[in-house]
Amino acid sequence: MLLVLPWPGVLAAVLPLPYLVNVLRFANVGDDDAERTNAGWRVFLWLNLATGFLVTMLLIAANWA
């Protein structure tokens, strides 16, 4: 859906991809090694910070024009 937005909104289509990569790293985690998911949570926090910044910049750029 994001790909049909006008420029620079189309850039928002790539922002969910790092989240997908982070989730896929832990797709096969079982009960025995569930503590590994803490690393995924820490990565998620940084991804959320960076993605929130980029979404804000995209919204500013879209409304600037």
PQR file with spaces between the fields and no chain letter, atoms N, CA, C, O and H, PARSE charges and radii, in Angstrom:
ATOM       1  N    MET     1       0.814   -1.185    0.000 -0.4000 1.5000
ATOM       2  CA   MET     1       0.000    0.000    0.000 -0.0000 2.0000
ATOM       3  C    MET     1       0.864    1.257    0.000  0.5500 1.7000
ATOM       4  O    MET     1       0.501    2.265   -0.607 -0.5500 1.4000
ATOM       5  N    LEU     2       1.991    1.195    0.673 -0.4000 1.5000
ATOM       6  CA   LEU     2       2.847    2.374    0.746 -0.0000 2.0000
ATOM       7  C    LEU     2       3.511    2.699   -0.584  0.5500 1.7000
ATOM       8  O    LEU     2       3.915    3.838   -0.819 -0.5500 1.4000
ATOM       9  H    LEU     2       2.285    0.376    1.165  0.4000 1.0000
ATOM      10  N    LEU     3       3.623    1.708   -1.446 -0.4000 1.5000
ATOM      11  CA   LEU     3       4.273    1.937   -2.737 -0.0000 2.0000
ATOM      12  C    LEU     3       3.464    2.830   -3.665  0.5500 1.7000
ATOM      13  O    LEU     3       4.018    3.370   -4.623 -0.5500 1.4000
ATOM      14  H    LEU     3       3.294    0.783   -1.255  0.4000 1.0000
ATOM      15  N    VAL     4       2.183    3.000   -3.414 -0.4000 1.5000
ATOM      16  CA   VAL     4       1.350    3.833   -4.283 -0.0000 2.0000
ATOM      17  C    VAL     4       1.319    5.288   -3.840  0.5500 1.7000
ATOM      18  O    VAL     4       0.686    6.112   -4.500 -0.5500 1.4000
ATOM      19  H    VAL     4       1.733    2.562   -2.637  0.4000 1.0000
ATOM      20  N    LEU     5       1.979    5.623   -2.751 -0.4000 1.5000
ATOM      21  CA   LEU     5       2.028    7.001   -2.281 -0.0000 2.0000
ATOM      22  C    LEU     5       2.913    7.839   -3.186  0.5500 1.7000
ATOM      23  O    LEU     5       3.844    7.318   -3.799 -0.5500 1.4000
ATOM      24  H    LEU     5       2.493    4.953   -2.215  0.4000 1.0000
ATOM      25  N    PRO     6       2.633    9.127   -3.275 -0.5600 1.5000
ATOM      26  CA   PRO     6       3.535    9.997   -4.048  0.2800 2.0000
ATOM      27  C    PRO     6       4.843   10.216   -3.289  0.5500 1.7000
ATOM      28  O    PRO     6       4.929    9.979   -2.084 -0.5500 1.4000
ATOM      29  N    TRP     7       5.857   10.674   -4.021 -0.4000 1.5000
ATOM      30  CA   TRP     7       7.161   10.945   -3.429 -0.0000 2.0000
ATOM      31  C    TRP     7       7.026   12.026   -2.383  0.5500 1.7000
ATOM      32  O    TRP     7       6.307   12.987   -2.656 -0.5500 1.4000
ATOM      33  H    TRP     7       5.787   10.867   -5.000  0.4000 1.0000
ATOM      34  N    PRO     8       7.628   11.976   -1.234 -0.5600 1.5000
ATOM      35  CA   PRO     8       8.591   11.043   -0.676  0.2800 2.0000
ATOM      36  C    PRO     8       7.945    9.929    0.138  0.5500 1.7000
ATOM      37  O    PRO     8       8.639    9.164    0.808 -0.5500 1.4000
ATOM      38  N    GLY     9       6.613    9.836    0.082 -0.4000 1.5000
ATOM      39  CA   GLY     9       5.909    8.826    0.857 -0.0000 2.0000
ATOM      40  C    GLY     9       6.268    7.403    0.490  0.5500 1.7000
ATOM      41  O    GLY     9       6.179    6.507    1.329 -0.5500 1.4000
ATOM      42  H    GLY     9       6.049   10.458   -0.462  0.4000 1.0000
ATOM      43  N    VAL    10       6.674    7.179   -0.749 -0.4000 1.5000
ATOM      44  CA   VAL    10       7.035    5.838   -1.191 -0.0000 2.0000
ATOM      45  C    VAL    10       8.243    5.309   -0.409  0.5500 1.7000
ATOM      46  O    VAL    10       8.433    4.097   -0.313 -0.5500 1.4000
ATOM      47  H    VAL    10       6.746    7.906   -1.431  0.4000 1.0000
ATOM      48  N    LEU    11       9.049    6.199    0.142 -0.4000 1.5000
ATOM      49  CA   LEU    11      10.191    5.763    0.958 -0.0000 2.0000
ATOM      50  C    LEU    11       9.743    5.044    2.220  0.5500 1.7000
ATOM      51  O    LEU    11      10.499    4.258    2.791 -0.5500 1.4000
ATOM      52  H    LEU    11       8.895    7.184    0.063  0.4000 1.0000
ATOM      53  N    ALA    12       8.529    5.307    2.655 -0.4000 1.5000
ATOM      54  CA   ALA    12       8.006    4.647    3.854 -0.0000 2.0000
ATOM      55  C    ALA    12       7.825    3.145    3.640  0.5500 1.7000
ATOM      56  O    ALA    12       7.706    2.400    4.613 -0.5500 1.4000
ATOM      57  H    ALA    12       7.915    5.945    2.192  0.4000 1.0000
ATOM      58  N    ALA    13       7.803    2.693    2.404 -0.4000 1.5000
ATOM      59  CA   ALA    13       7.612    1.269    2.113 -0.0000 2.0000
ATOM      60  C    ALA    13       8.800    0.427    2.574  0.5500 1.7000
ATOM      61  O    ALA    13       8.640   -0.762    2.849 -0.5500 1.4000
ATOM      62  H    ALA    13       7.899    3.299    1.614  0.4000 1.0000
ATOM      63  N    VAL    14       9.965    1.014    2.661 -0.4000 1.5000
ATOM      64  CA   VAL    14      11.142    0.239    3.085 -0.0000 2.0000
ATOM      65  C    VAL    14      11.330    0.228    4.602  0.5500 1.7000
ATOM      66  O    VAL    14      12.120   -0.562    5.119 -0.5500 1.4000
ATOM      67  H    VAL    14      10.095    1.980    2.438  0.4000 1.0000
ATOM      68  N    LEU    15      10.624    1.082    5.309 -0.4000 1.5000
ATOM      69  CA   LEU    15      10.826    1.188    6.753 -0.0000 2.0000
ATOM      70  C    LEU    15      10.413   -0.054    7.544  0.5500 1.7000
ATOM      71  O    LEU    15      11.050   -0.334    8.559 -0.5500 1.4000
ATOM      72  H    LEU    15       9.982    1.723    4.890  0.4000 1.0000
ATOM      73  N    PRO    16       9.395   -0.812    7.152 -0.5600 1.5000
ATOM      74  CA   PRO    16       9.072   -2.036    7.913  0.2800 2.0000
ATOM      75  C    PRO    16      10.023   -3.207    7.667  0.5500 1.7000
ATOM      76  O    PRO    16       9.988   -4.180    8.420 -0.5500 1.4000
ATOM      77  N    LEU    17      10.856   -3.146    6.655 -0.4000 1.5000
ATOM      78  CA   LEU    17      11.714   -4.283    6.313 -0.0000 2.0000
ATOM      79  C    LEU    17      12.710   -4.667    7.415  0.5500 1.7000
ATOM      80  O    LEU    17      12.888   -5.861    7.656 -0.5500 1.4000
ATOM      81  H    LEU    17      10.884   -2.356    6.043  0.4000 1.0000
ATOM      82  N    PRO    18      13.366   -3.723    8.094 -0.5600 1.5000
ATOM      83  CA   PRO    18      14.254   -4.144    9.184  0.2800 2.0000
ATOM      84  C    PRO    18      13.510   -4.866   10.306  0.5500 1.7000
ATOM      85  O    PRO    18      14.072   -5.761   10.937 -0.5500 1.4000
ATOM      86  N    TYR    19      12.259   -4.492   10.562 -0.4000 1.5000
ATOM      87  CA   TYR    19      11.464   -5.205   11.561 -0.0000 2.0000
ATOM      88  C    TYR    19      11.256   -6.657   11.140  0.5500 1.7000
ATOM      89  O    TYR    19      11.362   -7.570   11.959 -0.5500 1.4000
ATOM      90  H    TYR    19      11.803   -3.765   10.049  0.4000 1.0000
ATOM      91  N    LEU    20      10.962   -6.862    9.865 -0.4000 1.5000
ATOM      92  CA   LEU    20      10.757   -8.208    9.347 -0.0000 2.0000
ATOM      93  C    LEU    20      12.022   -9.051    9.491  0.5500 1.7000
ATOM      94  O    LEU    20      11.953  -10.210    9.899 -0.5500 1.4000
ATOM      95  H    LEU    20      10.877   -6.121    9.199  0.4000 1.0000
ATOM      96  N    VAL    21      13.159   -8.481    9.164 -0.4000 1.5000
ATOM      97  CA   VAL    21      14.426   -9.200    9.299 -0.0000 2.0000
ATOM      98  C    VAL    21      14.678   -9.559   10.758  0.5500 1.7000
ATOM      99  O    VAL    21      15.130  -10.664   11.060 -0.5500 1.4000
ATOM     100  H    VAL    21      13.216   -7.539    8.833  0.4000 1.0000
ATOM     101  N    ASN    22      14.389   -8.634   11.656 -0.4000 1.5000
ATOM     102  CA   ASN    22      14.593   -8.890   13.080 -0.0000 2.0000
ATOM     103  C    ASN    22      13.692  -10.021   13.565  0.5500 1.7000
ATOM     104  O    ASN    22      14.135  -10.868   14.340 -0.5500 1.4000
ATOM     105  H    ASN    22      14.022   -7.736   11.410  0.4000 1.0000
ATOM     106  N    VAL    23      12.455  -10.049   13.129 -0.4000 1.5000
ATOM     107  CA   VAL    23      11.530  -11.105   13.542 -0.0000 2.0000
ATOM     108  C    VAL    23      11.944  -12.449   12.969  0.5500 1.7000
ATOM     109  O    VAL    23      11.873  -13.465   13.661 -0.5500 1.4000
ATOM     110  H    VAL    23      12.095   -9.360   12.500  0.4000 1.0000
ATOM     111  N    LEU    24      12.373  -12.468   11.722 -0.4000 1.5000
ATOM     112  CA   LEU    24      12.752  -13.728   11.086 -0.0000 2.0000
ATOM     113  C    LEU    24      13.960  -14.389   11.751  0.5500 1.7000
ATOM     114  O    LEU    24      14.113  -15.609   11.698 -0.5500 1.4000
ATOM     115  H    LEU    24      12.431  -11.643   11.160  0.4000 1.0000
ATOM     116  N    ARG    25      14.811  -13.582   12.374 -0.4000 1.5000
ATOM     117  CA   ARG    25      15.966  -14.162   13.075 -0.0000 2.0000
ATOM     118  C    ARG    25      15.537  -15.059   14.230  0.5500 1.7000
ATOM     119  O    ARG    25      16.272  -15.964   14.625 -0.5500 1.4000
ATOM     120  H    ARG    25      14.686  -12.591   12.418  0.4000 1.0000
ATOM     121  N    PHE    26      14.351  -14.808   14.769 -0.4000 1.5000
ATOM     122  CA   PHE    26      13.898  -15.540   15.943 -0.0000 2.0000
ATOM     123  C    PHE    26      12.642  -16.364   15.662  0.5500 1.7000
ATOM     124  O    PHE    26      11.902  -16.698   16.587 -0.5500 1.4000
ATOM     125  H    PHE    26      13.754  -14.072   14.449  0.4000 1.0000
ATOM     126  N    ALA    27      12.399  -16.688   14.413 -0.4000 1.5000
ATOM     127  CA   ALA    27      11.181  -17.412   14.035 -0.0000 2.0000
ATOM     128  C    ALA    27      11.162  -18.841   14.578  0.5500 1.7000
ATOM     129  O    ALA    27      10.088  -19.380   14.846 -0.5500 1.4000
ATOM     130  H    ALA    27      12.999  -16.417   13.661  0.4000 1.0000
ATOM     131  N    ASN    28      12.303  -19.447   14.739 -0.4000 1.5000
ATOM     132  CA   ASN    28      12.364  -20.841   15.183 -0.0000 2.0000
ATOM     133  C    ASN    28      12.822  -20.995   16.631  0.5500 1.7000
ATOM     134  O    ASN    28      13.382  -22.030   16.993 -0.5500 1.4000
ATOM     135  H    ASN    28      13.176  -19.009   14.521  0.4000 1.0000
ATOM     136  N    VAL    29      12.598  -20.004   17.443 -0.4000 1.5000
ATOM     137  CA   VAL    29      13.010  -20.069   18.844 -0.0000 2.0000
ATOM     138  C    VAL    29      12.026  -20.934   19.620  0.5500 1.7000
ATOM     139  O    VAL    29      10.812  -20.747   19.537 -0.5500 1.4000
ATOM     140  H    VAL    29      12.143  -19.163   17.149  0.4000 1.0000
ATOM     141  N    GLY    30      12.559  -21.865   20.359 -0.4000 1.5000
ATOM     142  CA   GLY    30      11.730  -22.731   21.190 -0.0000 2.0000
ATOM     143  C    GLY    30      11.832  -22.344   22.655  0.5500 1.7000
ATOM     144  O    GLY    30      12.470  -21.350   23.004 -0.5500 1.4000
ATOM     145  H    GLY    30      13.546  -22.017   20.426  0.4000 1.0000
ATOM     146  N    ASP    31      11.206  -23.129   23.500 -0.4000 1.5000
ATOM     147  CA   ASP    31      11.222  -22.856   24.926 -0.0000 2.0000
ATOM     148  C    ASP    31      12.615  -22.992   25.525  0.5500 1.7000
ATOM     149  O    ASP    31      12.951  -22.301   26.486 -0.5500 1.4000
ATOM     150  H    ASP    31      10.688  -23.937   23.217  0.4000 1.0000
ATOM     151  N    ASP    32      13.418  -23.873   24.964 -0.4000 1.5000
ATOM     152  CA   ASP    32      14.750  -24.120   25.520 -0.0000 2.0000
ATOM     153  C    ASP    32      15.702  -22.939   25.339  0.5500 1.7000
ATOM     154  O    ASP    32      16.574  -22.713   26.179 -0.5500 1.4000
ATOM     155  H    ASP    32      13.145  -24.435   24.183  0.4000 1.0000
ATOM     156  N    ASP    33      15.544  -22.194   24.265 -0.4000 1.5000
ATOM     157  CA   ASP    33      16.436  -21.072   24.005 -0.0000 2.0000
ATOM     158  C    ASP    33      15.679  -19.746   23.885  0.5500 1.7000
ATOM     159  O    ASP    33      16.082  -18.865   23.125 -0.5500 1.4000
ATOM     160  H    ASP    33      14.835  -22.377   23.584  0.4000 1.0000
ATOM     161  N    ALA    34      14.599  -19.609   24.624 -0.4000 1.5000
ATOM     162  CA   ALA    34      13.769  -18.405   24.562 -0.0000 2.0000
ATOM     163  C    ALA    34      14.494  -17.160   25.055  0.5500 1.7000
ATOM     164  O    ALA    34      14.117  -16.047   24.690 -0.5500 1.4000
ATOM     165  H    ALA    34      14.272  -20.324   25.241  0.4000 1.0000
ATOM     166  N    GLU    35      15.518  -17.325   25.872 -0.4000 1.5000
ATOM     167  CA   GLU    35      16.241  -16.155   26.374 -0.0000 2.0000
ATOM     168  C    GLU    35      16.972  -15.411   25.257  0.5500 1.7000
ATOM     169  O    GLU    35      17.359  -14.256   25.433 -0.5500 1.4000
ATOM     170  H    GLU    35      15.823  -18.229   26.168  0.4000 1.0000
ATOM     171  N    ARG    36      17.162  -16.060   24.119 -0.4000 1.5000
ATOM     172  CA   ARG    36      17.774  -15.385   22.956 -0.0000 2.0000
ATOM     173  C    ARG    36      16.928  -14.241   22.448  0.5500 1.7000
ATOM     174  O    ARG    36      17.447  -13.305   21.840 -0.5500 1.4000
ATOM     175  H    ARG    36      16.847  -16.998   23.976  0.4000 1.0000
ATOM     176  N    THR    37      15.632  -14.304   22.691 -0.4000 1.5000
ATOM     177  CA   THR    37      14.742  -13.270   22.162 -0.0000 2.0000
ATOM     178  C    THR    37      14.979  -11.912   22.811  0.5500 1.7000
ATOM     179  O    THR    37      14.525  -10.895   22.286 -0.5500 1.4000
ATOM     180  H    THR    37      15.210  -15.064   23.186  0.4000 1.0000
ATOM     181  N    ASN    38      15.676  -11.875   23.931 -0.4000 1.5000
ATOM     182  CA   ASN    38      16.018  -10.596   24.548 -0.0000 2.0000
ATOM     183  C    ASN    38      16.854   -9.749   23.593  0.5500 1.7000
ATOM     184  O    ASN    38      16.701   -8.528   23.550 -0.5500 1.4000
ATOM     185  H    ASN    38      16.045  -12.701   24.357  0.4000 1.0000
ATOM     186  N    ALA    39      17.723  -10.377   22.840 -0.4000 1.5000
ATOM     187  CA   ALA    39      18.524   -9.650   21.852 -0.0000 2.0000
ATOM     188  C    ALA    39      17.626   -9.045   20.777  0.5500 1.7000
ATOM     189  O    ALA    39      17.864   -7.925   20.326 -0.5500 1.4000
ATOM     190  H    ALA    39      17.848  -11.369   22.874  0.4000 1.0000
ATOM     191  N    GLY    40      16.605   -9.774   20.371 -0.4000 1.5000
ATOM     192  CA   GLY    40      15.657   -9.250   19.398 -0.0000 2.0000
ATOM     193  C    GLY    40      14.884   -8.065   19.932  0.5500 1.7000
ATOM     194  O    GLY    40      14.589   -7.124   19.194 -0.5500 1.4000
ATOM     195  H    GLY    40      16.411  -10.684   20.737  0.4000 1.0000
ATOM     196  N    TRP    41      14.557   -8.106   21.209 -0.4000 1.5000
ATOM     197  CA   TRP    41      13.846   -6.989   21.837 -0.0000 2.0000
ATOM     198  C    TRP    41      14.728   -5.741   21.861  0.5500 1.7000
ATOM     199  O    TRP    41      14.257   -4.633   21.605 -0.5500 1.4000
ATOM     200  H    TRP    41      14.797   -8.870   21.808  0.4000 1.0000
ATOM     201  N    ARG    42      16.008   -5.931   22.170 -0.4000 1.5000
ATOM     202  CA   ARG    42      16.918   -4.788   22.194 -0.0000 2.0000
ATOM     203  C    ARG    42      17.087   -4.182   20.797  0.5500 1.7000
ATOM     204  O    ARG    42      17.143   -2.961   20.651 -0.5500 1.4000
ATOM     205  H    ARG    42      16.391   -6.831   22.378  0.4000 1.0000
ATOM     206  N    VAL    43      17.168   -5.024   19.786 -0.4000 1.5000
ATOM     207  CA   VAL    43      17.252   -4.535   18.407 -0.0000 2.0000
ATOM     208  C    VAL    43      15.962   -3.815   18.032  0.5500 1.7000
ATOM     209  O    VAL    43      15.994   -2.777   17.371 -0.5500 1.4000
ATOM     210  H    VAL    43      17.123   -6.016   19.904  0.4000 1.0000
ATOM     211  N    PHE    44      14.828   -4.367   18.455 -0.4000 1.5000
ATOM     212  CA   PHE    44      13.543   -3.729   18.180 -0.0000 2.0000
ATOM     213  C    PHE    44      13.495   -2.313   18.742  0.5500 1.7000
ATOM     214  O    PHE    44      12.993   -1.404   18.081 -0.5500 1.4000
ATOM     215  H    PHE    44      14.802   -5.210   18.992  0.4000 1.0000
ATOM     216  N    LEU    45      14.004   -2.116   19.940 -0.4000 1.5000
ATOM     217  CA   LEU    45      13.979   -0.782   20.544 -0.0000 2.0000
ATOM     218  C    LEU    45      14.766    0.221   19.705  0.5500 1.7000
ATOM     219  O    LEU    45      14.312    1.347   19.499 -0.5500 1.4000
ATOM     220  H    LEU    45      14.412   -2.855   20.477  0.4000 1.0000
ATOM     221  N    TRP    46      15.933   -0.176   19.223 -0.4000 1.5000
ATOM     222  CA   TRP    46      16.722    0.717   18.368 -0.0000 2.0000
ATOM     223  C    TRP    46      16.068    0.930   17.012  0.5500 1.7000
ATOM     224  O    TRP    46      16.084    2.035   16.471 -0.5500 1.4000
ATOM     225  H    TRP    46      16.301   -1.091   19.390  0.4000 1.0000
ATOM     226  N    LEU    47      15.490   -0.144   16.464 -0.4000 1.5000
ATOM     227  CA   LEU    47      14.775   -0.003   15.195 -0.0000 2.0000
ATOM     228  C    LEU    47      13.601    0.954   15.341  0.5500 1.7000
ATOM     229  O    LEU    47      13.357    1.784   14.466 -0.5500 1.4000
ATOM     230  H    LEU    47      15.478   -1.042   16.903  0.4000 1.0000
ATOM     231  N    ASN    48      12.885    0.838   16.435 -0.4000 1.5000
ATOM     232  CA   ASN    48      11.737    1.692   16.656 -0.0000 2.0000
ATOM     233  C    ASN    48      12.155    3.157   16.779  0.5500 1.7000
ATOM     234  O    ASN    48      11.463    4.043   16.278 -0.5500 1.4000
ATOM     235  H    ASN    48      13.084    0.164   17.146  0.4000 1.0000
ATOM     236  N    LEU    49      13.262    3.410   17.431 -0.4000 1.5000
ATOM     237  CA   LEU    49      13.774    4.767   17.562 -0.0000 2.0000
ATOM     238  C    LEU    49      14.138    5.340   16.189  0.5500 1.7000
ATOM     239  O    LEU    49      13.734    6.451   15.844 -0.5500 1.4000
ATOM     240  H    LEU    49      13.824    2.690   17.838  0.4000 1.0000
ATOM     241  N    ALA    50      14.893    4.581   15.423 -0.4000 1.5000
ATOM     242  CA   ALA    50      15.327    5.049   14.102 -0.0000 2.0000
ATOM     243  C    ALA    50      14.153    5.184   13.135  0.5500 1.7000
ATOM     244  O    ALA    50      14.073    6.157   12.386 -0.5500 1.4000
ATOM     245  H    ALA    50      15.221    3.679   15.702  0.4000 1.0000
ATOM     246  N    THR    51      13.251    4.219   13.150 -0.4000 1.5000
ATOM     247  CA   THR    51      12.111    4.263   12.240 -0.0000 2.0000
ATOM     248  C    THR    51      11.179    5.410   12.596  0.5500 1.7000
ATOM     249  O    THR    51      10.652    6.079   11.707 -0.5500 1.4000
ATOM     250  H    THR    51      13.316    3.428   13.759  0.4000 1.0000
ATOM     251  N    GLY    52      10.974    5.643   13.871 -0.4000 1.5000
ATOM     252  CA   GLY    52      10.146    6.777   14.288 -0.0000 2.0000
ATOM     253  C    GLY    52      10.728    8.096   13.816  0.5500 1.7000
ATOM     254  O    GLY    52       9.994    8.982   13.377 -0.5500 1.4000
ATOM     255  H    GLY    52      11.402    5.100   14.593  0.4000 1.0000
ATOM     256  N    PHE    53      12.033    8.228   13.904 -0.4000 1.5000
ATOM     257  CA   PHE    53      12.696    9.428   13.399 -0.0000 2.0000
ATOM     258  C    PHE    53      12.481    9.587   11.896  0.5500 1.7000
ATOM     259  O    PHE    53      12.153   10.672   11.416 -0.5500 1.4000
ATOM     260  H    PHE    53      12.629    7.508   14.260  0.4000 1.0000
ATOM     261  N    LEU    54      12.671    8.489   11.161 -0.4000 1.5000
ATOM     262  CA   LEU    54      12.530    8.557    9.703 -0.0000 2.0000
ATOM     263  C    LEU    54      11.091    8.831    9.280  0.5500 1.7000
ATOM     264  O    LEU    54      10.861    9.575    8.326 -0.5500 1.4000
ATOM     265  H    LEU    54      12.937    7.607   11.551  0.4000 1.0000
ATOM     266  N    VAL    55      10.133    8.248    9.968 -0.4000 1.5000
ATOM     267  CA   VAL    55       8.724    8.530    9.656 -0.0000 2.0000
ATOM     268  C    VAL    55       8.417   10.001    9.919  0.5500 1.7000
ATOM     269  O    VAL    55       7.722   10.644    9.132 -0.5500 1.4000
ATOM     270  H    VAL    55      10.320    7.644   10.743  0.4000 1.0000
ATOM     271  N    THR    56       8.930   10.528   11.015 -0.4000 1.5000
ATOM     272  CA   THR    56       8.729   11.945   11.310 -0.0000 2.0000
ATOM     273  C    THR    56       9.334   12.823   10.225  0.5500 1.7000
ATOM     274  O    THR    56       8.711   13.792    9.791 -0.5500 1.4000
ATOM     275  H    THR    56       9.495   10.006   11.654  0.4000 1.0000
ATOM     276  N    MET    57      10.537   12.494    9.786 -0.4000 1.5000
ATOM     277  CA   MET    57      11.171   13.276    8.722 -0.0000 2.0000
ATOM     278  C    MET    57      10.389   13.179    7.410  0.5500 1.7000
ATOM     279  O    MET    57      10.276   14.160    6.675 -0.5500 1.4000
ATOM     280  H    MET    57      11.043   11.707   10.139  0.4000 1.0000
ATOM     281  N    LEU    58       9.851   11.992    7.122 -0.4000 1.5000
ATOM     282  CA   LEU    58       9.034   11.832    5.908 -0.0000 2.0000
ATOM     283  C    LEU    58       7.756   12.664    5.988  0.5500 1.7000
ATOM     284  O    LEU    58       7.347   13.271    4.999 -0.5500 1.4000
ATOM     285  H    LEU    58       9.943   11.195    7.719  0.4000 1.0000
ATOM     286  N    LEU    59       7.138   12.692    7.144 -0.4000 1.5000
ATOM     287  CA   LEU    59       5.924   13.495    7.306 -0.0000 2.0000
ATOM     288  C    LEU    59       6.230   14.983    7.172  0.5500 1.7000
ATOM     289  O    LEU    59       5.452   15.725    6.572 -0.5500 1.4000
ATOM     290  H    LEU    59       7.471   12.199    7.948  0.4000 1.0000
ATOM     291  N    ILE    60       7.341   15.416    7.718 -0.4000 1.5000
ATOM     292  CA   ILE    60       7.742   16.817    7.573 -0.0000 2.0000
ATOM     293  C    ILE    60       8.032   17.136    6.112  0.5500 1.7000
ATOM     294  O    ILE    60       7.610   18.176    5.608 -0.5500 1.4000
ATOM     295  H    ILE    60       7.973   14.813    8.206  0.4000 1.0000
ATOM     296  N    ALA    61       8.750   16.248    5.431 -0.4000 1.5000
ATOM     297  CA   ALA    61       9.078   16.477    4.021 -0.0000 2.0000
ATOM     298  C    ALA    61       7.825   16.474    3.151  0.5500 1.7000
ATOM     299  O    ALA    61       7.730   17.250    2.200 -0.5500 1.4000
ATOM     300  H    ALA    61       9.093   15.403    5.840  0.4000 1.0000
ATOM     301  N    ALA    62       6.869   15.612    3.465 -0.4000 1.5000
ATOM     302  CA   ALA    62       5.632   15.551    2.670 -0.0000 2.0000
ATOM     303  C    ALA    62       4.802   16.802    2.849  0.5500 1.7000
ATOM     304  O    ALA    62       4.144   17.247    1.908 -0.5500 1.4000
ATOM     305  H    ALA    62       6.946   14.982    4.238  0.4000 1.0000
ATOM     306  N    ASN    63       4.820   17.371    4.028 -0.4000 1.5000
ATOM     307  CA   ASN    63       4.020   18.574    4.284 -0.0000 2.0000
ATOM     308  C    ASN    63       4.766   19.851    3.963  0.5500 1.7000
ATOM     309  O    ASN    63       4.169   20.926    3.912 -0.5500 1.4000
ATOM     310  H    ASN    63       5.354   17.009    4.792  0.4000 1.0000
ATOM     311  N    TRP    64       6.063   19.741    3.747 -0.4000 1.5000
ATOM     312  CA   TRP    64       6.887   20.924    3.421 -0.0000 2.0000
ATOM     313  C    TRP    64       6.557   21.429    2.014  0.5500 1.7000
ATOM     314  O    TRP    64       6.509   22.634    1.768 -0.5500 1.4000
ATOM     315  H    TRP    64       6.548   18.867    3.788  0.4000 1.0000
ATOM     316  N    ALA    65       6.338   20.510    1.123 -0.4000 1.5000
ATOM     317  CA   ALA    65       6.112   20.867   -0.287 -0.0000 2.0000
ATOM     318  C    ALA    65       4.744   21.448   -0.531  0.5500 1.7000
ATOM     319  O    ALA    65       4.413   21.793   -1.665 -0.5500 1.4000
ATOM     320  H    ALA    65       6.377   19.531    1.323  0.4000 1.0000
